Amino acid sequence: DEDDEDEGIGEWERAYVDDRSWEELQEDESGLLRPIDNSAIYHAQYRRRLRAGTRIQKGLIRYLYIVIDFSRAAAETDFRPSRIAVMAKHVEAFIREFFDQNPLSQVGLVSIKNGVAHTLTDLGGSPETHIKELMGKLEALGDSSLQNALELVNEHLSQVPSYGHREVLILYSALCTCDPGDIMDTIQKCKKSKLRCSVIGLSAEMFICKHLCQETGGLYSVAVDEVHLKDLLLEHAPPPPAIAEFAISNLIKMGFPQRAAEGSMAICSCHKEVKIGAGYMCPRCKARVCDLPTECTICGLTLVSSPHLARSYHHLFPIAPFDEVPALSDSRKDLGKSCFGCQQSLNGAGNKPGPCVTCRKCKHYFCLDCDIYIHESLHNCPGCESIH
């Protein structure tokens, strides 16, 4: 009897029974099991995002607040071991990816618990500071209040310079919101302040969250599992399309500080402590700061380094997507045996040609991993550079 068999299955086993992942296993020529390879699926999703983001003006300086719902709903175990643990893990990965793709931007953290919104960290450019504060406050309590969170974030982002792009990303676990007033007025206030609010739900779709995203031009989605949650989060790492008001070019004063000499002693303006050695000196007021990029707390000058600007330019001048080479095309006959980037063999299982792409200019072939690495990290084709 199937019901009797299900009763003897543990909760952790039932997930695999429902998933039926063993049906994806395949055997090679010798009868051994091949490992499940999801790289082709991930690569297809990446290329869709790459094509969707071309020829769209984007903002390089983003001010993002991540709002995390730590109400009692975050203690549910449908995401193992719990929603709050899964959210913390993927928010940590998202923060690191966000600063890697947006080195000139800043992030702040806000939590919701007991019907109140709390500021975990102010806007800043240090990922380690945000992650440390987040991991120290993992506790699910009380109800959730979406209105209080929006009011707090709107108050913080109202002080952002006019050239900055104001964004809010909400990870919402609850199925309701306990608000002290009319949340519709708060949504209109956010819309007037040009806040782009996006929501990722962990329970089910809610009308108020969908309405918030529609009014402010954000994205609304509901995660069905942990992998889906990770994908939805990483979609917010690249800069979104710029709002028309912010798409106008602006001249921004920036300073390029020099690194402090080893062994030098000075008071850090960010932590108000005496620091020895590591740090940077503001070129305008000579104040000491710990990390870049940041804003000088004394004179307000934006402090960056030249690599930060260079890494931001790839959003303005992206490489054209490489062309996929179909498995049955005539060009497969002239295909070399190795990738131009990593020199790994392009032959798949059974010595058959595996999936690959080719540059439109230099006509060199690359594997799927090199395609992603070139577009995300190098921002230029090594094959074209070798020709020049």
C-alpha positions as CSV (number, residue, x, y, z in Angstrom):
1,D,0.0,0.0,0.0
2,E,1.5,3.4,-1.1
3,D,0.0,5.2,1.9
4,D,1.8,2.9,4.3
5,E,5.0,3.4,2.5
6,D,4.7,7.2,2.7
7,E,4.2,7.0,6.4
8,G,7.6,5.4,6.8
9,I,9.4,8.1,4.8
10,G,11.1,10.9,6.7
11,E,10.4,14.6,5.9
12,W,13.8,15.0,4.3
13,E,13.3,11.9,2.1
14,R,9.9,13.0,0.9
15,A,11.5,16.0,-0.9
16,Y,13.5,13.6,-3.0
17,V,10.5,11.3,-3.7
18,D,8.5,14.3,-5.0
19,D,11.5,15.6,-7.0
20,R,12.3,12.2,-8.5
21,S,15.8,13.3,-9.3
22,W,17.0,9.8,-10.0
23,E,15.2,9.9,-13.3
24,E,17.7,12.5,-14.6
25,L,20.6,10.1,-14.2
26,Q,22.2,8.8,-17.4
27,E,24.8,6.1,-18.1
28,D,27.9,6.5,-20.3
29,E,29.4,3.9,-22.7
30,S,30.9,1.8,-19.9
31,G,27.8,1.7,-17.8
32,L,28.9,4.2,-15.2
33,L,26.6,7.0,-14.0
34,R,27.2,10.4,-15.4
35,P,27.0,13.4,-13.0
36,I,24.0,15.6,-13.4
37,D,25.2,18.7,-15.3
38,N,22.9,21.8,-15.1
39,S,25.5,24.1,-16.7
40,A,23.7,24.2,-20.1
41,I,20.4,25.2,-18.4
42,Y,22.2,27.9,-16.4
43,H,24.0,29.2,-19.5
44,A,20.7,29.4,-21.4
45,Q,19.2,31.5,-18.6
46,Y,22.3,33.7,-18.5
47,R,22.2,34.4,-22.2
48,R,18.5,35.4,-22.0
49,R,19.3,37.9,-19.4
50,L,22.3,39.1,-21.4
51,R,20.2,39.7,-24.5
52,A,17.4,41.4,-22.5
53,G,19.9,43.9,-21.0
54,T,21.4,45.2,-24.2
55,R,20.8,48.8,-25.5
56,I,19.1,49.9,-22.3
57,Q,20.5,52.9,-20.4
58,K,21.4,51.9,-16.8
59,G,22.5,53.7,-13.7
60,L,25.9,53.1,-12.3
61,I,25.4,54.6,-8.8
62,R,22.7,52.7,-7.0
63,Y,21.5,53.1,-3.4
64,L,19.8,49.8,-2.5
65,Y,18.0,48.9,0.7
66,I,17.4,45.2,1.3
67,V,14.4,44.6,3.5
68,I,14.2,41.2,5.1
69,D,11.0,39.8,6.7
70,F,12.0,38.3,10.1
71,S,8.5,37.8,11.4
72,R,7.3,34.5,12.7
73,A,6.6,33.4,9.1
74,A,10.3,33.3,8.5
75,A,10.6,30.4,10.9
76,E,8.7,28.1,8.6
77,T,10.6,25.0,7.5
78,D,9.3,24.6,3.9
79,F,12.7,26.0,2.9
80,R,15.2,23.7,4.8
81,P,16.4,24.2,7.4
82,S,14.2,27.3,7.7
83,R,13.2,30.3,5.6
84,I,15.3,32.7,7.8
85,A,18.5,30.5,7.3
86,V,18.0,30.2,3.6
87,M,17.3,34.0,3.2
88,A,20.4,34.9,5.2
89,K,22.6,32.5,3.1
90,H,21.5,33.9,-0.2
91,V,21.4,37.5,0.9
92,E,25.1,37.1,1.8
93,A,25.9,35.8,-1.7
94,F,23.8,38.5,-3.3
95,I,25.6,41.3,-1.4
96,R,29.0,40.0,-2.6
97,E,27.7,39.7,-6.2
98,F,26.1,43.1,-6.0
99,F,29.3,44.9,-5.0
100,D,31.2,42.9,-7.6
101,Q,29.0,44.2,-10.4
102,N,28.2,47.6,-8.9
103,P,31.4,48.8,-7.2
104,L,30.2,52.4,-7.0
105,S,26.9,51.6,-5.3
106,Q,25.9,51.3,-1.7
107,V,23.7,48.9,0.2
108,G,21.7,49.1,3.5
109,L,19.8,46.4,5.5
110,V,16.4,46.7,7.2
111,S,14.6,43.9,9.1
112,I,10.9,43.5,10.0
113,K,9.9,41.9,13.2
114,N,7.2,42.4,15.8
115,G,5.4,44.8,13.4
116,V,8.4,47.2,13.5
117,A,11.1,48.0,10.9
118,H,14.6,48.1,12.3
119,T,17.7,49.5,10.5
120,L,20.4,46.8,10.6
121,T,23.0,48.8,8.6
122,D,23.1,52.2,7.0
123,L,24.0,52.7,3.4
124,G,27.6,51.7,2.9
125,G,30.1,50.0,0.5
126,S,31.5,47.4,2.8
127,P,30.0,43.9,2.2
128,E,31.7,42.5,5.3
129,T,30.0,45.0,7.6
130,H,26.5,44.2,6.2
131,I,27.0,40.4,6.4
132,K,28.3,40.6,10.0
133,E,25.3,42.6,11.2
134,L,22.9,40.3,9.3
135,M,24.2,37.1,10.7
136,G,24.0,38.5,14.2
137,K,20.3,39.3,14.1
138,L,18.7,36.0,12.8
139,E,15.6,35.7,14.9
140,A,12.0,35.4,13.8
141,L,9.4,37.2,16.0
142,G,5.9,38.6,15.7
143,D,4.1,40.0,12.7
144,S,5.3,41.8,9.6
145,S,4.5,45.4,8.6
146,L,5.2,46.3,5.0
147,Q,4.1,49.9,5.6
148,N,6.6,50.6,8.4
149,A,9.4,49.2,6.3
150,L,8.5,51.4,3.3
151,E,8.3,54.5,5.5
152,L,11.7,53.8,7.1
153,V,13.4,53.1,3.8
154,N,11.8,56.2,2.1
155,E,13.1,58.3,5.0
156,H,16.6,57.0,4.5
157,L,16.6,57.2,0.7
158,S,15.2,60.8,0.6
159,Q,18.7,62.0,1.6
160,V,20.3,60.3,-1.4
161,P,21.8,62.6,-4.1
162,S,19.7,63.3,-7.1
163,Y,22.0,61.4,-9.4
164,G,21.6,58.2,-7.4
165,H,19.2,55.4,-8.3
166,R,17.0,54.6,-5.3
167,E,16.0,51.0,-5.0
168,V,14.3,48.7,-2.5
169,L,14.4,44.9,-2.6
170,I,12.0,43.2,-0.1
171,L,12.2,39.5,0.8
172,Y,8.8,38.8,2.2
173,S,7.8,35.7,4.1
174,A,4.4,36.5,5.6
175,L,1.0,36.3,4.0
176,C,-0.3,39.5,5.5
177,T,0.8,42.9,6.7
178,C,-0.1,44.6,10.0
179,D,0.0,48.3,9.2
180,P,-0.7,51.3,11.4
181,G,-2.2,53.4,8.6
182,D,-3.2,53.4,4.9
183,I,-0.5,51.6,3.0
184,M,-1.8,52.9,-0.3
185,D,-0.7,56.4,0.7
186,T,2.7,55.1,1.5
187,I,3.0,53.4,-1.9
188,Q,2.1,56.7,-3.6
189,K,4.7,58.4,-1.5
190,C,7.3,55.9,-2.6
191,K,6.2,56.4,-6.2
192,K,6.6,60.2,-5.9
193,S,10.1,59.8,-4.4
194,K,11.1,57.7,-7.4
195,L,11.8,54.5,-5.3
196,R,11.9,51.4,-7.4
197,C,10.5,48.7,-5.1
198,S,10.9,45.0,-5.9
199,V,9.5,42.1,-3.9
200,I,10.5,38.4,-3.7
201,G,7.8,36.4,-1.9
202,L,8.5,33.1,-0.1
203,S,4.9,32.1,0.6
204,A,2.4,33.0,-2.0
205,E,1.4,35.9,-4.2
206,M,-0.1,38.9,-2.4
207,F,-2.0,41.7,-4.1
208,I,-0.5,44.5,-2.1
209,C,3.1,43.4,-3.0
210,K,2.1,43.1,-6.7
211,H,0.5,46.5,-6.5
212,L,3.6,48.1,-4.9
213,C,5.8,46.8,-7.7
214,Q,3.5,47.9,-10.5
215,E,3.2,51.4,-9.1
216,T,7.0,51.9,-8.6
217,G,8.3,50.0,-11.6
218,G,9.8,47.1,-9.7
219,L,9.7,43.3,-10.2
220,Y,7.5,40.9,-8.2
221,S,8.0,37.2,-8.1
222,V,7.4,34.3,-5.7
223,A,10.2,31.7,-5.1
224,V,9.1,28.1,-5.4
225,D,12.3,26.6,-4.0
226,E,15.8,27.5,-2.8
227,V,17.3,27.4,-6.3
228,H,14.6,29.6,-7.6
229,L,15.1,32.1,-4.8
230,K,18.8,32.3,-5.6
231,D,18.1,33.0,-9.3
232,L,15.5,35.6,-8.5
233,L,17.9,37.4,-6.1
234,L,20.8,37.4,-8.6
235,E,18.6,39.0,-11.3
236,H,18.7,42.2,-9.2
237,A,22.5,42.3,-9.1
238,P,22.9,44.0,-12.6
239,P,21.7,47.6,-12.8
240,P,18.0,47.9,-13.8
241,P,16.9,50.2,-16.6
242,A,17.2,53.9,-15.6
243,I,14.2,56.0,-14.8
244,A,13.8,58.7,-17.4
245,E,14.4,61.5,-14.8
246,F,17.7,59.9,-13.8
247,A,18.8,59.1,-17.3
248,I,20.0,62.7,-17.8
249,S,23.8,62.9,-17.7
250,N,25.3,64.5,-14.6
251,L,28.8,65.6,-13.6
252,I,29.7,64.1,-10.3
253,K,32.7,65.2,-8.2
254,M,34.9,62.2,-7.2
255,G,38.1,61.9,-5.4
256,F,40.8,59.3,-5.9
257,P,42.5,58.9,-2.6
258,Q,46.0,57.4,-2.0
259,R,46.6,54.4,0.2
260,A,48.0,55.3,3.6
261,A,51.6,54.4,4.3
262,E,52.3,51.2,6.2
263,G,52.8,51.9,9.9
264,S,51.1,55.4,9.8
265,M,48.7,56.1,12.6
266,A,45.5,58.2,12.2
267,I,41.9,58.4,13.5
268,C,39.5,56.7,11.1
269,S,36.6,59.0,10.2
270,C,34.2,56.1,9.7
271,H,34.7,54.2,12.9
272,K,36.0,57.1,15.1
273,E,38.9,54.9,16.1
274,V,42.7,55.0,15.9
275,K,43.9,52.8,12.9
276,I,47.4,51.9,12.0
277,G,48.4,51.2,8.4
278,A,45.6,50.2,6.1
279,G,43.3,53.0,5.0
280,Y,42.9,55.8,2.4
281,M,43.4,59.5,2.7
282,C,40.7,61.9,1.3
283,P,42.4,64.2,-1.3
284,R,40.3,67.2,-0.2
285,C,40.2,67.2,3.6
286,K,42.9,64.5,4.4
287,A,40.5,62.5,6.5
288,R,41.2,58.7,6.9
289,V,38.7,56.1,5.6
290,C,38.8,52.3,5.7
291,D,37.3,51.1,2.5
292,L,36.5,52.3,-1.0
293,P,34.2,53.3,-2.5
294,T,32.6,55.5,0.1
295,E,31.7,59.1,0.9
296,C,34.0,61.1,3.1
297,T,32.2,61.7,6.4
298,I,34.0,65.0,6.8
299,C,33.6,66.8,3.5
300,G,31.1,64.5,1.7
301,L,33.3,63.9,-1.4
302,T,32.7,60.6,-3.2
303,L,35.9,58.5,-2.9
304,V,36.6,55.8,-5.5
305,S,39.5,54.1,-7.2
306,S,40.2,53.8,-10.9
307,P,39.5,50.0,-11.0
308,H,36.0,50.7,-9.6
309,L,35.2,53.0,-12.5
310,A,36.7,50.5,-15.0
311,R,34.6,47.7,-13.6
312,S,31.4,49.8,-13.8
313,Y,31.9,50.7,-17.5
314,H,31.0,47.3,-18.8
315,H,27.3,48.1,-18.0
316,L,27.6,51.1,-20.4
317,F,29.6,49.3,-23.1
318,P,28.7,45.6,-22.9
319,I,30.2,43.0,-25.2
320,A,27.9,41.8,-27.9
321,P,26.6,38.3,-27.0
322,F,28.5,35.5,-28.6
323,D,26.7,33.4,-31.2
324,E,25.7,29.8,-30.2
325,V,27.0,27.1,-32.5
326,P,24.3,24.5,-33.2
327,A,25.3,20.9,-32.9
328,L,24.3,20.1,-36.4
329,S,25.7,23.1,-38.2
330,D,28.3,23.0,-41.0
331,S,30.7,25.1,-38.9
332,R,31.1,22.1,-36.6
333,K,33.3,20.4,-39.2
334,D,35.9,23.2,-38.9
335,L,35.7,23.4,-35.1
336,G,38.9,23.0,-33.2
337,K,39.3,20.6,-30.3
338,S,39.9,23.1,-27.6
339,C,38.4,26.4,-26.2
340,F,40.4,29.5,-27.1
341,G,40.0,30.8,-23.6
342,C,40.7,27.9,-21.3
343,Q,42.2,25.4,-23.8
344,Q,39.9,22.7,-22.5
345,S,38.5,20.2,-25.0
346,L,35.2,21.2,-26.7
347,N,34.3,17.5,-27.2
348,G,31.5,16.2,-25.0
349,A,30.6,12.7,-24.1
350,G,31.5,10.0,-26.6
351,N,34.0,12.4,-28.3
352,K,31.1,14.3,-29.8
353,P,31.2,18.1,-30.1
354,G,29.9,19.7,-26.9
355,P,27.9,23.0,-26.7
356,C,30.0,26.1,-27.5
357,V,29.8,29.7,-28.7
358,T,31.8,31.9,-31.2
359,C,32.7,35.5,-31.3
360,R,31.2,37.5,-34.2
361,K,34.5,39.4,-34.9
362,C,37.4,37.1,-34.3
363,K,35.4,33.8,-35.0
364,H,37.2,32.0,-32.1
365,Y,35.3,29.3,-30.3
366,F,34.7,29.3,-26.5
367,C,33.1,26.9,-24.0
368,L,30.1,27.9,-22.0
369,D,32.1,28.7,-18.8
370,C,34.4,31.0,-20.7
371,D,31.4,32.7,-22.3
372,I,30.1,33.7,-18.9
373,Y,33.5,34.6,-17.5
374,I,34.3,36.9,-20.4
375,H,31.0,38.8,-20.3
376,E,30.9,39.1,-16.5
377,S,34.6,39.6,-15.6
378,L,36.9,40.4,-18.5
379,H,34.4,42.6,-20.5
380,N,36.4,42.1,-23.7
381,C,37.1,39.2,-26.0
382,P,40.6,37.7,-25.6
383,G,40.4,36.4,-29.2
384,C,39.9,39.9,-30.6
385,E,42.8,41.2,-28.5
386,S,45.1,38.5,-29.8
387,I,44.4,39.6,-33.4
388,H,45.2,43.3,-32.7
